[in-house]
Amino acid sequence: MPDPSTSAPASAADAESALEQLEAISADFRGGVILDSAGKVLAATGEHETWQVAGSALFEAADQAAGDAVSHVHVGTEDGEVFAVRQHDFALVAAADRFALAGLMLFDIRAALRELRRGGVGARAAATESKAAAA
């Protein structure tokens, strides 16, 4: 397994793969965005600027309410739920169906961010295929 501290910076393709992975494993996922540490969109399921503004505003409001930087946010409404996680040098904001299981969504989001930090889902699949071909 690659050392996360020495992994190359995540690319837009890696971030897109992470969102695709989240969509594949989470039946409640509606859409989302991955932001880098500067708040720049790496990947989004819709209009990048719209997701960037919404994701940044969500974290800003949560940080202000907490008086410090938060690691995750969960907001539920009658129409659906929003989950946001900051992990390593990334943030992922995901919209989900109403009554999504919060613990499971947060677990899935953190798993996607871990894979992104390790070099992305695409890089992991390529390494696995390479090992299989060498065997």
Backbone as CSV, one residue per row, in Angstrom:
resi,resn,N_x,N_y,N_z,CA_x,CA_y,CA_z,C_x,C_y,C_z
1,MET,0.857,-1.174,0.000,0.000,0.000,0.000,0.899,1.232,0.000
2,PRO,0.622,2.222,-0.881,1.451,3.411,-0.911,1.320,4.224,0.366
3,ASP,2.419,4.898,0.705,2.422,5.788,1.862,1.652,7.046,1.495
4,PRO,0.536,7.375,2.204,-0.265,8.547,1.852,0.519,9.841,1.878
5,SER,1.553,9.914,2.713,2.306,11.160,2.796,3.185,11.387,1.582
6,THR,3.422,10.339,0.784,4.263,10.489,-0.396,3.476,10.359,-1.692
7,SER,2.179,10.222,-1.609,1.361,10.090,-2.810,1.370,11.382,-3.610
8,ALA,1.254,11.238,-4.930,1.180,12.406,-5.797,-0.132,13.128,-5.546
9,PRO,-0.164,14.437,-5.828,-1.416,15.174,-5.646,-2.540,14.539,-6.476
10,ALA,-3.730,14.576,-5.920,-4.883,14.000,-6.609,-5.217,14.828,-7.842
11,SER,-5.552,14.142,-8.898,-5.949,14.815,-10.132,-7.461,14.932,-10.183
12,ALA,-7.935,15.693,-11.157,-9.383,15.806,-11.361,-9.965,14.430,-11.688
13,ALA,-9.220,13.633,-12.442,-9.702,12.291,-12.784,-9.823,11.425,-11.535
14,ASP,-8.856,11.542,-10.613,-8.932,10.799,-9.353,-10.172,11.220,-8.560
15,ALA,-10.413,12.527,-8.503,-11.570,13.046,-7.766,-12.878,12.591,-8.414
16,GLU,-12.926,12.598,-9.735,-14.130,12.112,-10.429,-14.361,10.640,-10.123
17,SER,-13.282,9.861,-10.089,-13.396,8.439,-9.749,-13.916,8.251,-8.329
18,ALA,-13.467,9.107,-7.410,-13.937,9.019,-6.027,-15.439,9.294,-5.941
19,LEU,-15.912,10.294,-6.684,-17.363,10.570,-6.695,-18.126,9.420,-7.337
20,GLU,-17.569,8.843,-8.396,-18.220,7.696,-9.041,-18.284,6.508,-8.085
21,GLN,-17.208,6.301,-7.308,-17.190,5.225,-6.327,-18.269,5.462,-5.281
22,LEU,-18.380,6.693,-4.806,-19.389,7.018,-3.802,-20.789,6.763,-4.362
23,GLU,-21.013,7.161,-5.589,-22.315,6.927,-6.214,-22.605,5.433,-6.345
24,ALA,-21.581,4.649,-6.639,-21.763,3.207,-6.816,-22.072,2.492,-5.505
25,ILE,-21.487,2.951,-4.405,-21.677,2.232,-3.140,-22.794,2.794,-2.281
26,SER,-23.288,3.974,-2.609,-24.316,4.595,-1.781,-25.606,4.794,-2.574
27,ALA,-26.607,4.035,-2.222,-27.898,4.141,-2.914,-28.574,5.483,-2.677
28,ASP,-28.219,6.167,-1.583,-28.865,7.432,-1.234,-28.175,8.666,-1.818
29,PHE,-26.999,8.501,-2.405,-26.222,9.622,-2.939,-26.932,10.252,-4.133
30,ARG,-27.120,11.584,-4.086,-27.743,12.332,-5.196,-26.720,13.093,-6.020
31,GLY,-25.701,13.605,-5.367,-24.679,14.380,-6.055,-23.711,14.954,-5.054
32,GLY,-22.608,15.500,-5.577,-21.641,16.047,-4.653,-20.494,16.753,-5.333
33,VAL,-19.561,17.189,-4.485,-18.386,17.919,-4.943,-17.199,17.537,-4.064
34,ILE,-16.020,17.520,-4.672,-14.777,17.374,-3.929,-13.987,18.649,-4.126
35,LEU,-13.597,19.254,-2.994,-12.819,20.486,-3.001,-11.415,20.194,-2.493
36,ASP,-10.433,20.928,-3.029,-9.085,20.807,-2.491,-8.945,21.706,-1.263
37,SER,-7.749,21.765,-0.680,-7.563,22.529,0.559,-7.766,24.031,0.373
38,ALA,-7.675,24.506,-0.868,-7.898,25.931,-1.146,-9.357,26.219,-1.510
39,GLY,-10.197,25.192,-1.514,-11.604,25.375,-1.859,-11.893,25.285,-3.344
40,LYS,-10.912,24.867,-4.128,-11.084,24.718,-5.578,-11.747,23.374,-5.876
41,VAL,-12.670,23.381,-6.826,-13.371,22.157,-7.211,-12.428,21.233,-7.975
42,LEU,-12.316,20.000,-7.484,-11.583,18.966,-8.215,-12.538,18.154,-9.082
43,ALA,-13.745,17.947,-8.573,-14.769,17.199,-9.321,-16.126,17.518,-8.714
44,ALA,-17.142,17.476,-9.548,-18.515,17.705,-9.088,-19.467,16.970,-10.009
45,THR,-20.623,16.644,-9.483,-21.619,15.951,-10.284,-22.479,16.904,-11.104
46,GLY,-22.288,18.183,-10.902,-23.048,19.195,-11.639,-22.170,20.397,-11.910
47,GLU,-22.787,21.553,-11.988,-22.088,22.805,-12.274,-21.055,23.086,-11.182
48,HIS,-19.803,23.166,-11.569,-18.703,23.342,-10.606,-18.856,24.585,-9.736
49,GLU,-19.167,25.705,-10.333,-19.253,26.951,-9.566,-20.370,26.887,-8.524
50,THR,-21.493,26.328,-8.902,-22.618,26.204,-7.974,-22.230,25.334,-6.780
51,TRP,-21.614,24.191,-7.040,-21.185,23.299,-5.974,-20.102,23.942,-5.118
52,GLN,-19.170,24.671,-5.737,-18.081,25.306,-4.992,-18.636,26.337,-4.014
53,VAL,-19.536,27.177,-4.493,-20.128,28.212,-3.640,-20.924,27.567,-2.498
54,ALA,-21.736,26.571,-2.815,-22.568,25.920,-1.794,-21.714,25.175,-0.775
55,GLY,-20.719,24.424,-1.240,-19.863,23.669,-0.331,-19.063,24.574,0.590
56,SER,-18.488,25.624,0.026,-17.714,26.568,0.832,-18.594,27.278,1.851
57,ALA,-19.800,27.673,1.440,-20.728,28.360,2.348,-21.158,27.438,3.490
58,LEU,-21.367,26.164,3.199,-21.758,25.208,4.233,-20.670,25.094,5.296
59,PHE,-19.420,24.905,4.862,-18.330,24.798,5.828,-18.113,26.107,6.578
60,GLU,-18.241,27.230,5.885,-18.067,28.530,6.533,-19.104,28.727,7.639
61,ALA,-20.358,28.402,7.343,-21.416,28.552,8.352,-21.188,27.611,9.528
62,ALA,-20.795,26.375,9.251,-20.555,25.406,10.324,-19.366,25.831,11.180
63,ASP,-18.298,26.304,10.520,-17.124,26.774,11.267,-17.488,27.943,12.167
64,GLN,-18.270,28.866,11.637,-18.659,30.045,12.411,-19.524,29.637,13.608
65,ALA,-20.441,28.727,13.400,-21.306,28.283,14.491,-20.521,27.547,15.568
66,ALA,-19.519,26.762,15.152,-18.727,25.991,16.107,-17.614,26.811,16.747
67,GLY,-17.250,27.909,16.108,-16.143,28.710,16.619,-14.782,28.152,16.260
68,ASP,-14.754,27.143,15.410,-13.515,26.500,14.981,-13.819,25.694,13.715
69,ALA,-12.781,25.239,13.045,-12.983,24.435,11.839,-13.593,23.086,12.218
70,VAL,-14.691,22.727,11.563,-15.355,21.454,11.828,-14.792,20.382,10.901
71,SER,-14.877,19.135,11.334,-14.407,18.038,10.493,-15.527,17.455,9.639
72,HIS,-16.756,17.586,10.128,-17.884,17.103,9.316,-19.158,17.870,9.671
73,VAL,-20.091,17.831,8.724,-21.376,18.521,8.859,-22.463,17.576,8.371
74,HIS,-23.601,17.599,9.049,-24.775,16.843,8.601,-25.993,17.738,8.778
75,VAL,-26.695,17.981,7.693,-27.896,18.811,7.721,-29.033,17.998,7.109
76,GLY,-30.134,17.913,7.819,-31.307,17.209,7.313,-32.464,18.168,7.102
77,THR,-33.170,18.002,5.995,-34.362,18.792,5.710,-35.481,17.840,5.293
78,GLU,-36.622,18.392,5.019,-37.736,17.563,4.549,-37.483,17.011,3.145
79,ASP,-36.600,17.647,2.395,-36.340,17.241,1.015,-35.137,16.321,0.861
80,GLY,-34.261,16.278,1.835,-33.062,15.461,1.728,-32.054,15.829,2.793
81,GLU,-30.857,15.295,2.644,-29.827,15.523,3.634,-28.524,15.894,2.941
82,VAL,-27.681,16.627,3.658,-26.371,17.009,3.154,-25.335,16.559,4.167
83,PHE,-24.278,15.941,3.663,-23.162,15.493,4.473,-21.908,16.131,3.909
84,ALA,-21.046,16.604,4.778,-19.796,17.208,4.341,-18.689,16.763,5.288
85,VAL,-17.566,16.378,4.711,-16.433,15.898,5.503,-15.162,16.559,5.004
86,ARG,-14.363,17.044,5.952,-12.996,17.505,5.660,-12.066,16.409,6.159
87,GLN,-11.196,15.974,5.277,-10.243,14.936,5.659,-8.985,15.118,4.841
88,HIS,-7.853,15.121,5.509,-6.565,15.324,4.850,-6.585,16.693,4.171
89,ASP,-6.355,16.750,2.885,-6.334,18.031,2.168,-7.570,18.232,1.299
90,PHE,-8.626,17.493,1.587,-9.826,17.535,0.751,-11.081,17.747,1.588
91,ALA,-12.124,18.170,0.908,-13.463,18.227,1.502,-14.421,17.631,0.488
92,LEU,-15.361,16.844,0.961,-16.379,16.268,0.090,-17.737,16.634,0.661
93,VAL,-18.567,17.218,-0.179,-19.934,17.567,0.194,-20.854,16.693,-0.652
94,ALA,-21.786,16.010,-0.003,-22.688,15.106,-0.709,-24.133,15.380,-0.325
95,ALA,-24.982,15.449,-1.329,-26.428,15.532,-1.106,-26.972,14.110,-1.177
96,ALA,-27.911,13.812,-0.292,-28.459,12.456,-0.223,-29.971,12.507,-0.059
97,ASP,-30.582,11.363,-0.304,-32.019,11.237,-0.099,-32.353,11.454,1.372
98,ARG,-33.586,11.805,1.607,-34.077,11.973,2.971,-33.994,10.636,3.698
99,PHE,-33.655,10.688,4.954,-33.530,9.522,5.825,-32.342,8.620,5.479
100,ALA,-31.338,9.161,4.793,-30.115,8.396,4.560,-29.485,8.074,5.915
101,LEU,-28.880,6.939,6.036,-28.239,6.565,7.294,-26.961,7.382,7.444
102,ALA,-26.959,8.267,8.420,-25.851,9.214,8.588,-24.515,8.509,8.786
103,GLY,-24.472,7.536,9.654,-23.217,6.831,9.908,-22.663,6.175,8.667
104,LEU,-23.534,5.574,7.877,-23.104,4.903,6.651,-22.639,5.914,5.604
105,MET,-23.366,7.013,5.453,-22.954,8.041,4.485,-21.593,8.619,4.870
106,LEU,-21.411,8.943,6.140,-20.135,9.502,6.585,-19.004,8.498,6.393
107,PHE,-19.264,7.228,6.651,-18.262,6.179,6.428,-17.886,6.109,4.954
108,ASP,-18.878,6.101,4.072,-18.630,6.025,2.632,-17.859,7.245,2.130
109,ILE,-18.209,8.422,2.631,-17.513,9.651,2.229,-16.057,9.593,2.680
110,ARG,-15.829,9.183,3.914,-14.452,9.089,4.415,-13.652,8.059,3.631
111,ALA,-14.284,6.949,3.258,-13.594,5.932,2.459,-13.194,6.500,1.098
112,ALA,-14.096,7.256,0.475,-13.780,7.864,-0.823,-12.627,8.860,-0.698
113,LEU,-12.613,9.638,0.376,-11.534,10.605,0.587,-10.204,9.912,0.888
114,ARG,-10.250,8.795,1.615,-9.016,8.029,1.873,-8.426,7.520,0.568
115,GLU,-9.278,6.970,-0.277,-8.808,6.465,-1.572,-8.241,7.599,-2.421
116,LEU,-8.875,8.736,-2.384,-8.394,9.894,-3.138,-7.005,10.297,-2.645
117,ARG,-6.821,10.326,-1.349,-5.521,10.704,-0.788,-4.447,9.686,-1.149
118,ARG,-4.814,8.438,-1.234,-3.847,7.382,-1.544,-3.470,7.326,-3.017
119,GLY,-4.015,8.221,-3.792,-3.671,8.231,-5.208,-4.861,7.998,-6.105
120,GLY,-6.006,7.921,-5.523,-7.225,7.829,-6.311,-7.648,6.408,-6.597
121,VAL,-8.916,6.267,-6.872,-9.514,4.981,-7.178,-8.916,4.420,-8.452
122,GLY,-8.702,5.265,-9.444,-8.126,4.820,-10.714,-6.717,4.298,-10.532
123,ALA,-5.919,4.974,-9.723,-4.550,4.544,-9.475,-4.542,3.204,-8.746
124,ARG,-5.450,3.018,-7.788,-5.517,1.763,-7.044,-5.916,0.621,-7.967
125,ALA,-6.874,0.844,-8.859,-7.300,-0.186,-9.800,-6.164,-0.547,-10.748
126,ALA,-5.422,0.439,-11.226,-4.293,0.190,-12.132,-3.214,-0.610,-11.430
127,ALA,-2.931,-0.304,-10.168,-1.917,-1.039,-9.412,-2.343,-2.487,-9.210
128,THR,-3.620,-2.698,-8.927,-4.143,-4.047,-8.740,-4.020,-4.843,-10.032
129,GLU,-4.400,-4.222,-11.157,-4.303,-4.881,-12.454,-2.851,-5.200,-12.795
130,SER,-1.945,-4.299,-12.468,-0.525,-4.491,-12.733,0.015,-5.677,-11.936
131,LYS,-0.374,-5.781,-10.650,0.055,-6.901,-9.818,-0.479,-8.217,-10.350
132,ALA,-1.741,-8.208,-10.807,-2.354,-9.421,-11.336,-1.664,-9.869,-12.618
133,ALA,-1.290,-8.922,-13.456,-0.623,-9.245,-14.714,0.778,-9.802,-14.469
134,ALA,1.431,-9.329,-13.399,2.781,-9.784,-13.094,2.800,-11.182,-12.468
135,ALA,1.679,-11.596,-11.910,1.610,-12.892,-11.223,1.537,-14.058,-12.176
